[in-house]
C-alpha cells in the first residue's frame, strides 16, 4: 500500500509538473512581422497585435522575428522580465534610443541578433544588464548618436558592419567585422579586435580597460590614444595613432608581426613599448616587427554630405609602393560598384591628403569602401563608411529630361523650396530660393550633364539633368 501510495504521489507530481510545463509552453508568444510598417501597428504583425515598445513583464518568452522594414517613431526597449530572442532579418529603424535590456539579474538575458542582410538604424543604442547584441557577417548597424555597452555582464559581438558616433564600452566587445566610431571611443572593460576585424576611431581612444588587437586585425585612431595605469594593450596586428600617445599602462607589440604606428604629427610619452622599434618622442615612428610591411598607413577616412554632393576625404601618414586608391559604393553594404580610381603617391613618409566628390548620392543609407593597390597588384581594403541621407527620392521628379536650352523644366511631387544646379566639376551654375514647380533654363547652360539638388521640407535629393 505504501508503494502504491508513493507511486500515486509521484504520478500526481509528474502531472502537476507536466501541467506547469505545458502552461509555460502555451505562454510562449512570437511576434512575426508580416509587412513593412510602424512598430506600433497591429497590421505589421501576425495575430494583429504589436509587441510592447517598453520592457515587457507581462508573461514569459516573448520573442520577435523581423522580416520586413519596421519603423519605430520614438524610443524602443527590447527585453523584459523573461528570456526574449529578437531576430532581425530586414531593417529596424528607431528614431529615438534603442535599448536592449534584461532589466534584472534574476531573469534570463535578452539576445538580439541582426542576421546577414538585416540592419538596425537608430539615433542611439544602449545594451545593458546581461544582454547580448550579435551582428552577423553581412549585417549592418548604423547609430547616429552614442552606443553605450553599459554593464560588465553585457556582450556585443560584431562580425558585420557597425558605425556609431560615440562609443562608451563598459562590457565585453568583440569585433571581427568593421567598426567605425566617428568621434570618441572610451573603453572601460574589454575590447577585442578579433582576427580580420578593422576598427576606425575618428577622434580619441581612451582606454581604462584591456585591449587586444590580434594578428590580421587593424585599429586606426584619428587623434589621441590614452592607456590608463595598470591596463594592457596587446598588439599582434596593426594599430596606428594619428595624434599623441600617452602610455601609463603596458603596450606590448608582437616583435614578429605587430606594428604600433604614431603619425608624423603625433608624439609618444609614458612607459616604454615592448616589441622593439622607435615610436618617437615627436614626429611619429613605428614599433614592432610588422612596421616594414605596411603598404599604407591610413590616418583618417571621412564621408560628409555637402550641398553639391558627398565628399570623401582620407589622409595617409606613409605609403610604400602605393599605385592607386579605389572608391566603391553600395546601397546594401554587400554589393559594391566601382566609382573612382585615384592615383597614389608611390612611396613616401610625408602626410598625404586625398578627396573625391560623389555627385549622385541618393536617399537612405549609402556605403563607401576605400581600398589601395600596390604596383604589384596586391589590394587591401582600408575602410568602409556609411552615410544616411534623408529621403525625397520618389517624391520629386523632373521633366522633360533631356531638356533643351531655354526650355521650361517642370517638377512633380514635392514643391522645391530651393534649387541648386551644378556642373560636372561641382561648380554652382544656378542657386534660387522659393522655386515653383517649373523652372526656365538659362540659355547660358551649355549642352551636357548637370546635377540638380532639390530642397523641400528639410530634406534634399540630387537628380541628373541632361541639357541638349
N, C-alpha and C positions, 0 to 999 in steps of 0.2 A: 504493500500500500504506500509505503514511504517512497519507493521507487516511482510508482505511478504518479504520486502527488508531486514529487520533484520534477518528473518529466512534464507534468501538466503545467507547473510553474514555468519551466524552461520554454515550453511551447508558447505560453502566454507572453513571455518576454520577447521571444522571436517575433510574435505577431505585432506587439507594440512597437518594437524596433523597425520592423518592415513597414508598418503604417507610417511611422515618423519619416523614414527614408523616402517613401512614396510621396508624402506631403511636401518634402523638400524638392523632389524632382518636379512635382506638379507646380511648385512655386517658381521654377526656372522660367525666365522671360528673356526672349531675344528680340530686340528691335532691329528689323532689317529694312533698309531703305528700298523704296520701290520706284522712286522718280526723283529728278532734280527738284530742289525747292528749299523752303525755310525749315530750320530745325524744329521750330515750334508748330509746324503744320501737321495735322494728322494725316493729310493726304500724302505726305512724304514717306510715311512708314507703313509697313504691313500691320494689319489689325486696326488701322485708323487712329491710333493714339501715339503721341510723341513722347520720347523719353524726357525726363526732367532736365532742366538747364542748371540745376544745383545738385549738390551731393544728395544721393537718394538713399534714405534709411528705411524705406517702407517695406521692402521684402528682399530676400536673398537672391543672388545670382542673376542680376540683370545685365545681360550682355548686349553689345551693339555691333552691327555689321553695316558698313557704309559702302555701297556700290555705286553711288551717284554723287553729283555735285551738290553738296549741302552747305547752306549758309546760316550762321547764327549771328543776328544783329544784336551785339552786346556781348557780355561775358558768358563763359560756359565752363562748368565743372564736370569732369568725368571721374566717377568714383562714388564712394558712399560707404555704408556700413558693411557691405558684403563684397565678396570677390566679384570683380567685373572685368571681362575681357572686352576691349574695343578694337576692332579690326577695320582699318581704313584702306579700301581698295581704289577709291576715286579721290575727290577733293573735299576737304572740310575747311571752310573759310569762317573765321571768327573775327568780328570787327573789334572786339574787346580783348580781355585776358582769357586765355585757355588754361585751365588748371587741371592737372592730373593728380588726384589725391585719394588716399585711402582713409584719411581723416582720423584714424585711431589705431594705435598699435595693437589693440586686442582683436582686430579684424584682418582678414587676408588682404593682400595687396591688390592694386589695380594695375593691369597690364594693357598699355595702349601700343598697338603695332601698326605702323604705317607700311603697308605692303608695297612690293615692287609695282610701280606705276601709280601709286597713291600719293597724296600730298596733303599737307597742312599749311594754310596761310593764316596768320594771326597777328594781332597787334602786340601781344605779349604772351609768354608761356611760362608757367610755374609747375614744376614737378616736385611733389613733397610726400613725406610720410610713407615709406615702404612701397613706393610705386615705381613702375618701370615704364620707360618710353623706348621702344625699339624701332629704329628706322632702317628698313631693309635696303639692300642694294637695288637701285632703280627708283627709290622713293625720294621725295623732296619735302623739306620743311623750311619755310621762309617766315621769319619773325621780324617785323619791322621795328619792334622795341626790344625789351630785355628778356633774356632767358634766365630763369632762376632755377637751379637744381638745388633744392633747399635743405635736404637732410642727408646725413651720412648713411642713411639706410635706403636712399633712392639711387636708381641707376638709369643712366641714359647710354644707349649703345647706338652709334651711328655708322651704318655701312653704306648709306646713300649720300644725299646732299643736304646739309644743314647750314642755313645762313641766318644770323641774328645781328642785332645792333650791338648790344652789350651782353656779356655772359658772366653770371655770378655762379660759380660751381662750388657747392658745399657737399656734394655727394660723389658718387663714382661716375666718371665719364670715360667711355672707351670709343675712340674714333678710328675706324678702319676705312672710312669713306672720305668725304670732303666737308670740312668745317670752315666756314667763313665768319669771322667776328669783325664787323665793320668798325667798331670802336674799341672798347676796353674789355679785356678778359681778366677776371680776378678768380684765381684758383685757391680754394681753401681746403681741399681734400685730396682726391686722387685723380690725376689726369693721365690717360694713356693714349698716345697716338699709335694705334696698332699697325702692324705691317701693311704697307700700301696706303696708309692714311695720309692726307695732306691737311694741314691746319694753317690758316692765314688770319693774323690778327692785325687789324688796320692801325691801331694805336698802341696802347701799353698792355703788357702782360705782367701782372703782379701775382706771384705765387707764394702763398702761405701754406701750401701743401706740397706733396711729392709729385714729380712729373717723370714720365718715361716716353722717350722718342726712339723706338726700336729701329733696327736696320730696315731700310725700304720705305721709311716714312719721312715726312718733312714738316717743319714748323717754322713759319716765317712771321716775324714780328715787325710791324711798320714803324714803331717808335722805341720806347724803352722797355727793358726787362729787369725786374727786381726779384731776387730769390731770397726768401726770409731765412733767419737763423735756424739752424738745425734741420733744414729741408734739403732734399736732394733732387737733382735733375740728371737722369741717366740718358746720355745722348749716344745712341748707336747708329742713328740715322743722320739727318742734316737739320740743324737749327740755325737760322740767321736772324740777326737783330740789326735793324737799321739805325737805331739810336744808341743810348747809353746802357751799359750793363752794370748792375750792382749785385755782386755775388756775396751774400752773407751766409750762404749755405755751402753746399758741395755740388759743383757741376763736374760730372765725370763723363768725359768724352772717350769713346772707344778709339784706341790707338791704331786700329786697322781700317775701319770703315766710317767711323763717326766724323762729323765736322760741325764745329761751332763757329759761326761767322759773325764778326762785328763789322758793320758797314763803314765806309770811309768817313762818314760824318759822326760816327759814334765813338765812345770811349769805354774802357773797361776798368772797373775798380772792385776791390774786395779780395776774397780768398782766391788762391791760385787754382787754375783749372787742371784737372788730371787728364792726361792724354797727349801732352806734348803740343808743340806749335807755339805761335805768338799771336794772341788775340789783340795785343796792342794796348798801350795806355791811352793812346789817342790816334785817330786816323784809321782805325779799323785793323783787321787781321783775321786769321783763321787758326783754330786749334783742332787737332785730331788728324788721324791718318787719312781721312777721306777728302782733305782740302784740295789735293792736286787733281781730283777727278770731277770737280763741279763745273759743268758747262756754262751755266748761267746762274748768277746769284740774284734772285728776284727780291727787290726791297719792298715793292708795293705794286698792287694791281687794283684799279678802281674803275667803277662804272657809274656814270652820273647822267641823269636826264636833264637836257637843256632845251631851250626854246627851239633850236634848229634840229634837234635830234638827240642821240645818245652818244656821249663822249667816253671812250675808253682810254685810260692812261695807265702806263706802267713804267717803273724805274728799275734799272739793274745796277748793282754795285760792282759787278765784274762780269766779263764774258770770255769764254775760251772756245775758239773755232766756231762761233755762232754765225751761221749763214743768214737765217731769216726767222721771223716770228709769223705765226698763223693765227688769225682770228676766225672763230666759228660761232654760229648762232643756232639756237634750238628753241622750240616752243614747248617741248616736253621734258627737256633735260636728258634725253636719251639719244635722239637722232639729230646730229649736228650737220650744218651746211656751211661750206667754206664761204667766207665773206671777204677776206683781205689777206695779202702777204706783205709784210713789212721787213725791209732789209735790216739785218743785224749789224753789229759793229765789228764782227770778227773776233779779235782778241783784245781786251782792254781791261785795265784795273780802275778806270775812271767811271764815275757815275754817268749813266746814260738815260735820257728821258725819251719816251715814245708816247704817241697818241694816235687814235683813229676815231673817226666820227661815223656813226650809223645813222643815215638819214631816213631809214624806213622802219623805225621801231613801231610795232603795233601795240594794241592794248593787252592787258593781262601780264602774266609773268613771261619774261624772255630771259634765256640763259646764254651767257657768253663764255666761250672757252678759249684760253690763250695757251699756245704751245710754241716751242722753239725747235729748230732743226740745225744740226751741225753740218759742216761741209762734207762729212762722210755719210750723210743721210740719216743719222740717228736722231730720233724725235722724242721729245719729252714734254708732257703736259705740265704746264706751270701753274694753272689755276682755273677756276670757274667762278663766275659771278651771276647773280640773278637780279633782275630789275622788274619791279611790279608797277605797271603803268595803268592809271585809272582809265576806264573804258568809255569811249564814244563810238567804238567800232560797231558798225551795223546800224547806228542811229544817224549817221551823216553819209550822204553820197553826193557826188557832183557829176554834172553832165552839161554839154557833151564833152567827151574825153576820148580822143584828142579834140582840141578846140583850136579854132583859127585865131590869128592875131586880130585884136579889136572886137572879137565876138563876145557875147554875154555868157558868162558861166553861171549855172544855176545850182543851188543847193537844195536837197530834200532832207527831211527829218528835222533834227535839232537846228534851231536858229543860231548861226555863228555870232558870238559876241566880239570876237577878234579874229583877224585873218592875217597870217604871215606867209609870204611866198619867198622861197629860197631857190637859188640856182644850184647846180651840181657841186659848186665849190663851197657851198654853205653860206654864201653872201645873201643878205636880205635885199630883195628887189621890190618888195611891197609890204607895208605894215599898216593895217587900218582897224580902228575900233568901231563897234556898233555897226556891223555889216548886216545887210538884209539878206534875203535868200537868193539874191542874184548879184553878180559882180562883173563889171565891164573890164575886160583885159586891156592893159595898156598896149598900144601899138609898138611900144619900145621893147616888148618881150619877144626876143628872137626865137625862132623855132628850136625846139629841143625839149629836154626833160627838166621839169621843175617839181618842187615839193611844196605842198600847201599844208600848213598847220592850222587847224580849226580849233578854237577855244569856245566852250559852251558849258554852263553850269558847273564851273570849277574843274572840268576835265578837258582833255585835248586829244586830238588824233591827227596823224600825218598821212596825207594822201599824195599819190603820184599824179602829176598832171603833164600831159604831152601837148605842146603847142606846135601846130603845123603851119 
